[in-house]
Amino acid sequence: MNIDKSIKELTEKFNKISQKGYIRGIYNCSSSIGSTLENELNLERNPSSIPDYNQIEIKTRRTYSKSSITLFTAVPDGKEPFEVERLKNTYGYPYKKDRRYKALYFDAYGNKLTFGGVKYQYKLDVDYDEEKIFLCIYDKYNSLIERETYWSFEYLKNKVMTKLKVLAIINAWPNEINGWNYFKYYKIDFYLLKNFDILLELLDKGIIKITFKVDIYKDEIRYGKTYDHGCGFSIQEKDIPKLYNKYQIK
């Protein structure tokens, strides 16, 4: 199916959903905004490596949300096979909900150091010679400790060119009715990726960040085991035009 046809088809389906007004969330939480839309589109859960709908990756947004948009997640390589767990065990700090275990939350940028906890700082190094994005870890005095964790350009390019060539951003008004979350999907915009090299530039400039969020499973069977929420590559909505060209619906 060609892109124009896919966009036209999704637009028609979106318009029918929009005309319904407020739609009851399939779960009673604000984060069900995406799963509720997928349910309305009759989308089955697909592998995270492929687009949501006929070559189109869909992102849902609550109106006036200031949170960044996670474009994709990517597992890093490094010193050990389970590199994220190594980082948590080495640089993590006590998990506030159960201090017997460790957690590791931080945002890494290409243009500045940021703390994750109180002992360590993190920064990205986009290395065009080695064609890798390295995670550089510093102590609190700005001395480099290690530069071992990385994502290869090739790995990221395969992800981006498979999943994110076409982006649909759908905005919705959230509401609570009789103690349950509802959503009114009212706006859809389509974007076409400019090229992969721009993504690298935006990482280097700190416009795209990588977020680490690692803690533990809390269910009875897996309690205490490492829960990696995924290393998310994210961008502010206002910066989307730096990475994408807006598609004009024909």
C-alpha positions as CSV (number, residue, x, y, z in Angstrom):
1,M,0.0,0.0,0.0
2,N,1.4,3.4,-0.9
3,I,1.8,6.2,1.6
4,D,-0.8,8.5,0.2
5,K,-3.4,5.7,0.2
6,S,-2.5,4.8,3.8
7,I,-2.8,8.4,5.0
8,K,-6.1,8.8,3.3
9,E,-7.5,5.6,4.8
10,L,-6.3,6.5,8.3
11,T,-7.7,10.0,8.0
12,E,-11.2,8.6,7.0
13,K,-11.1,6.2,10.0
14,F,-9.9,9.0,12.3
15,N,-12.8,11.3,11.2
16,K,-15.4,8.7,12.1
17,I,-13.8,8.3,15.6
18,S,-13.6,12.0,16.1
19,Q,-17.3,12.3,15.3
20,K,-18.1,10.0,18.3
21,G,-17.0,12.7,20.8
22,Y,-15.8,11.5,24.2
23,I,-14.9,7.8,24.1
24,R,-14.7,5.7,27.3
25,G,-11.1,4.6,28.0
26,I,-10.6,0.8,27.8
27,Y,-8.7,1.2,31.1
28,N,-9.4,3.8,33.8
29,C,-6.2,5.7,33.6
30,S,-4.9,8.7,31.6
31,S,-2.3,6.5,29.9
32,S,-5.0,4.5,28.1
33,I,-5.3,7.3,25.6
34,G,-3.2,5.3,23.1
35,S,-4.7,1.9,23.7
36,T,-8.2,3.3,23.5
37,L,-7.5,4.7,20.1
38,E,-6.0,1.4,18.9
39,N,-9.1,-0.3,20.1
40,E,-11.3,2.1,18.0
41,L,-9.1,1.4,15.0
42,N,-9.3,-2.3,15.6
43,L,-5.5,-2.6,15.7
44,E,-4.0,-5.7,17.1
45,R,-0.9,-5.4,19.2
46,N,2.0,-5.6,16.9
47,P,5.8,-5.9,17.4
48,S,7.3,-2.6,18.5
49,S,9.7,-2.7,15.6
50,I,7.0,-2.1,12.9
51,P,4.6,0.9,12.4
52,D,1.2,0.8,14.0
53,Y,-0.9,1.2,10.8
54,N,0.0,0.5,7.2
55,Q,3.5,2.1,7.3
56,I,2.3,4.9,9.7
57,E,3.5,5.2,13.3
58,I,0.8,6.7,15.5
59,K,1.5,8.9,18.6
60,T,-1.4,10.1,20.7
61,R,-1.2,13.3,22.8
62,R,-3.3,14.8,25.5
63,T,-4.0,18.5,24.6
64,Y,-1.6,20.9,26.3
65,S,0.7,18.0,27.3
66,K,4.3,19.2,27.9
67,S,5.8,15.8,27.9
68,S,8.1,14.8,25.1
69,I,7.2,12.3,22.4
70,T,9.0,8.9,22.6
71,L,9.8,8.1,19.0
72,F,11.2,4.6,19.7
73,T,13.1,2.5,22.2
74,A,16.5,0.9,21.5
75,V,18.6,-1.5,23.6
76,P,22.2,-0.5,23.8
77,D,25.3,-2.7,23.4
78,G,28.3,-2.6,25.7
79,K,30.5,-4.5,28.0
80,E,28.0,-7.2,28.9
81,P,25.1,-9.0,27.1
82,F,22.6,-7.4,29.5
83,E,24.1,-3.9,29.4
84,V,21.2,-2.0,30.9
85,E,21.2,-4.3,33.9
86,R,24.9,-3.8,34.3
87,L,24.4,0.0,34.3
88,K,21.7,-0.3,37.0
89,N,23.8,-2.6,39.2
90,T,26.9,-0.4,38.8
91,Y,25.5,3.1,38.9
92,G,22.0,2.7,40.3
93,Y,20.7,3.9,43.6
94,P,18.1,2.6,46.1
95,Y,14.7,2.2,44.6
96,K,12.4,4.5,46.7
97,K,9.5,2.0,46.8
98,D,11.8,-0.8,48.1
99,R,15.3,0.3,49.1
100,R,16.6,-3.3,49.0
101,Y,16.7,-3.0,45.2
102,K,18.3,-0.5,42.8
103,A,16.8,1.8,40.2
104,L,18.3,4.1,37.6
105,Y,16.4,7.0,36.0
106,F,18.1,9.7,33.9
107,D,17.9,11.7,30.7
108,A,21.0,11.8,28.5
109,Y,21.7,14.7,26.1
110,G,24.4,15.3,23.6
111,N,25.0,18.9,24.7
112,K,25.1,18.7,28.5
113,L,25.8,16.6,31.5
114,T,22.8,15.5,33.6
115,F,22.7,13.7,37.0
116,G,21.1,10.3,37.6
117,G,21.0,10.2,41.3
118,V,23.6,12.2,43.2
119,K,26.9,10.5,42.3
120,Y,26.9,10.1,38.6
121,Q,26.4,12.3,35.5
122,Y,25.6,11.2,31.9
123,K,26.1,12.6,28.4
124,L,25.8,11.3,24.8
125,D,28.7,11.4,22.4
126,V,27.7,11.1,18.7
127,D,30.9,9.7,17.2
128,Y,30.8,9.9,13.4
129,D,34.2,8.2,13.1
130,E,33.1,5.0,14.9
131,E,29.5,5.4,13.8
132,K,28.2,4.9,17.3
133,I,26.4,6.9,19.9
134,F,28.2,6.4,23.2
135,L,26.8,6.9,26.7
136,C,29.6,8.7,28.7
137,I,29.4,8.4,32.5
138,Y,31.1,10.9,34.7
139,D,31.4,11.3,38.5
140,K,30.0,14.4,40.2
141,Y,33.3,16.2,39.7
142,N,32.9,15.9,35.9
143,S,35.6,13.3,35.5
144,L,34.9,10.6,32.9
145,I,34.5,7.1,34.4
146,E,33.6,5.1,31.3
147,R,32.5,5.2,27.6
148,E,31.4,1.6,27.0
149,T,27.7,1.6,26.3
150,Y,26.6,2.5,22.8
151,W,24.1,2.3,19.9
152,S,25.5,1.8,16.4
153,F,24.3,4.1,13.6
154,E,23.4,1.0,11.6
155,Y,21.2,-0.4,14.3
156,L,19.4,2.9,14.8
157,K,19.0,3.6,11.1
158,N,17.3,0.2,10.6
159,K,14.9,1.0,13.4
160,V,14.0,4.5,12.2
161,M,13.7,3.7,8.5
162,T,11.5,0.7,9.3
163,K,9.2,2.3,11.9
164,L,9.3,6.0,11.7
165,K,9.3,7.2,8.1
166,V,5.7,8.3,8.4
167,L,4.4,9.8,11.7
168,A,0.8,10.6,12.7
169,I,0.2,12.7,15.8
170,I,-3.3,12.6,17.2
171,N,-4.4,15.0,19.8
172,A,-7.2,14.3,22.3
173,W,-9.1,16.1,25.0
174,P,-9.1,14.0,28.2
175,N,-12.1,14.1,30.6
176,E,-13.4,12.3,33.6
177,I,-17.0,11.3,33.6
178,N,-18.5,9.5,36.5
179,G,-15.1,8.6,37.8
180,W,-13.8,7.1,34.5
181,N,-11.4,8.5,31.9
182,Y,-12.7,9.5,28.5
183,F,-11.0,10.9,25.4
184,K,-12.1,13.0,22.5
185,Y,-9.8,12.6,19.5
186,Y,-10.1,15.8,17.5
187,K,-6.9,16.4,15.5
188,I,-4.6,14.4,13.3
189,D,-1.4,15.6,11.6
190,F,0.9,13.6,9.4
191,Y,4.7,14.0,9.0
192,L,7.3,12.5,6.6
193,L,10.8,11.8,7.9
194,K,13.5,14.1,6.3
195,N,16.4,11.7,6.7
196,F,18.3,9.7,9.3
197,D,21.3,12.0,9.4
198,I,19.1,14.8,10.9
199,L,18.2,12.5,13.8
200,L,21.9,12.2,14.6
201,E,22.4,15.9,14.4
202,L,19.4,16.4,16.8
203,L,20.9,13.9,19.2
204,D,24.2,15.8,19.1
205,K,22.5,19.1,19.8
206,G,20.4,17.8,22.7
207,I,17.1,18.2,20.9
208,I,16.5,14.5,21.0
209,K,17.3,12.8,24.3
210,I,17.6,9.2,25.5
211,T,15.8,8.4,28.7
212,F,16.8,5.5,30.9
213,K,14.1,4.2,33.3
214,V,15.0,1.0,35.1
215,D,13.5,-0.3,38.3
216,I,12.0,-3.6,39.4
217,Y,8.9,-5.8,38.7
218,K,6.3,-5.5,41.4
219,D,4.1,-8.5,40.7
220,E,4.3,-11.5,43.0
221,I,6.0,-13.8,40.5
222,R,8.8,-11.5,39.3
223,Y,9.1,-9.2,42.3
224,G,12.6,-7.7,42.5
225,K,13.8,-8.6,39.0
226,T,15.0,-5.9,36.8
227,Y,12.3,-4.0,34.8
228,D,13.8,-2.1,31.9
229,H,11.1,0.3,30.6
230,G,13.2,0.8,27.5
231,C,15.8,3.4,26.5
232,G,13.5,5.9,24.9
233,F,14.6,8.3,22.1
234,S,12.3,11.3,22.6
235,I,11.6,14.8,21.3
236,Q,9.4,17.8,22.2
237,E,6.4,18.2,19.9
238,K,7.5,21.7,18.9
239,D,10.7,20.2,17.5
240,I,9.0,17.6,15.3
241,P,9.4,19.9,12.2
242,K,13.2,19.7,12.6
243,L,13.0,16.0,11.9
244,Y,9.9,15.8,9.8
245,N,8.2,17.6,6.9
246,K,4.5,18.1,7.5
247,Y,2.4,16.1,5.0
248,Q,-0.3,18.1,3.2
249,I,-3.4,15.9,2.9
250,K,-4.5,15.8,-0.7
